[in-house]
Amino acid sequence: MATIQIYTTQTCPYCVRAKNLLNKKDADFTEIDVTGDDAARESLLKKSNGMRTVPQIFINDKHIGGYDNLAELEQKGELDALLAS
């Protein structure tokens, strides 16, 4: 099973959507809440090459992007293979 990290905030509707999609796929993920956490936000900026928006999703240390990118992978039928890797 893939290693998944998702950077979120507490009030982000797209974060909820991304987590719901991953839960629907029975994918285990680590959530990093950057709400009010400057160190976590700095880590996100470095890992995502400056992306500030959330969610930011990483599968096997590969930057997937945000919810729209995750949903696009699902729509194309590519998400299951990525999660299984």
Secondary structure, DSSP 8 states (H G I E B T S, - for coil): ---EEEEE-TT-HHHHHHHHHHHHTT---EEEE-TT-HHHHHHHHHHTTS--SS-EEEETTEEEESHHHHHHHHHTT-HHHHHH-
